[in-house]
């Protein structure tokens, strides 16, 4: 099971999401965690996980047609487990500040 850290910027964005958007993100998160648990070598194509342009250490995930989240990998907290740092969540507009 991966460990996680959630930045204050993510929580500020989270509070702006509608309840429906929050549910959609949580549903995508189930797949994201399962993919990480399977080795994280290949994410489900539905998640659209890829590096964010211009920010080589920041990754993005699609959780709805116009739903995006950015994250980075941090130092392992538990040996052999990825550590995910959630940065931003919202619509495509979050890419102004990944």
C-alpha positions as CSV (number, residue, x, y, z in Angstrom):
1,X,0.0,0.0,0.0
2,X,1.6,3.3,-1.0
3,X,2.0,6.1,1.5
4,X,0.8,9.6,0.8
5,X,1.2,13.2,1.7
6,X,-1.3,15.9,0.8
7,X,-0.2,19.5,0.4
8,X,-2.3,22.4,1.7
9,X,-2.7,23.5,-2.0
10,X,-4.5,20.2,-2.7
11,X,-6.9,20.7,0.2
12,X,-7.7,24.2,-0.9
13,X,-8.5,22.9,-4.3
14,X,-10.5,20.0,-2.9
15,X,-12.8,22.4,-1.0
16,X,-13.7,24.0,-4.3
17,X,-14.7,20.7,-5.9
18,X,-18.4,19.8,-6.0
19,X,-19.4,16.6,-4.2
20,X,-19.8,14.9,-7.5
21,X,-16.2,15.8,-8.5
22,X,-15.0,14.6,-5.1
23,X,-16.7,11.3,-5.7
24,X,-15.2,11.0,-9.2
25,X,-11.7,11.7,-7.8
26,X,-12.1,9.1,-5.0
27,X,-13.3,6.5,-7.6
28,X,-10.2,7.1,-9.8
29,X,-8.0,7.0,-6.7
30,X,-9.1,3.4,-6.1
31,X,-7.7,2.4,-9.5
32,X,-4.6,4.6,-9.0
33,X,-3.7,2.9,-5.7
34,X,-4.4,-0.6,-7.2
35,X,-2.0,0.2,-10.1
36,X,0.7,1.4,-7.7
37,X,0.2,-1.7,-5.7
38,X,0.8,-3.8,-8.8
39,X,4.2,-2.2,-9.2
40,X,3.2,1.2,-10.7
41,X,4.9,0.3,-14.0
42,X,1.7,0.7,-16.0
43,X,-1.3,2.7,-14.9
44,X,-4.8,2.1,-16.3
45,X,-5.1,4.1,-19.6
46,X,-8.3,5.6,-18.2
47,X,-6.2,7.5,-15.6
48,X,-4.1,9.2,-18.2
49,X,-1.1,9.3,-15.9
50,X,1.9,11.1,-17.4
51,X,4.6,13.6,-16.6
52,X,3.5,17.2,-16.6
53,X,5.0,19.3,-19.4
54,X,7.8,21.6,-18.2
55,X,7.9,20.0,-14.7
56,X,9.8,16.8,-14.9
57,X,9.2,15.7,-11.3
58,X,5.5,16.4,-11.4
59,X,3.0,13.9,-12.7
60,X,-0.7,14.4,-13.7
61,X,-3.7,12.1,-13.5
62,X,-7.1,12.4,-15.2
63,X,-10.0,11.5,-13.0
64,X,-12.8,12.9,-15.2
65,X,-13.1,14.5,-18.7
66,X,-12.1,17.8,-17.2
67,X,-10.8,16.5,-13.9
68,X,-7.0,16.6,-13.2
69,X,-4.7,16.1,-10.3
70,X,-1.0,16.6,-10.0
71,X,1.4,14.6,-7.8
72,X,5.0,13.8,-7.2
73,X,6.9,10.9,-5.8
74,X,8.7,11.5,-2.5
75,X,11.1,9.6,-0.4
76,X,9.9,6.2,0.6
77,X,8.3,6.1,4.1
78,X,8.0,2.3,4.1
79,X,10.7,0.3,2.3
80,X,9.6,-0.8,-1.1
81,X,6.4,1.3,-1.1
82,X,5.9,4.4,-3.3
83,X,5.3,7.7,-1.5
84,X,2.9,10.0,-3.4
85,X,2.6,13.7,-2.7
86,X,-0.7,15.1,-3.9
87,X,-0.2,18.7,-5.1
88,X,-3.3,20.0,-6.8
89,X,-6.7,18.8,-7.9
90,X,-9.4,20.4,-10.1
91,X,-10.1,21.1,-13.7
92,X,-7.6,21.4,-16.5
93,X,-6.9,25.0,-15.3
94,X,-4.7,23.6,-12.5
95,X,-1.9,23.3,-15.1
96,X,-1.3,27.0,-14.7
97,X,0.3,26.1,-11.4
98,X,1.3,22.3,-11.4
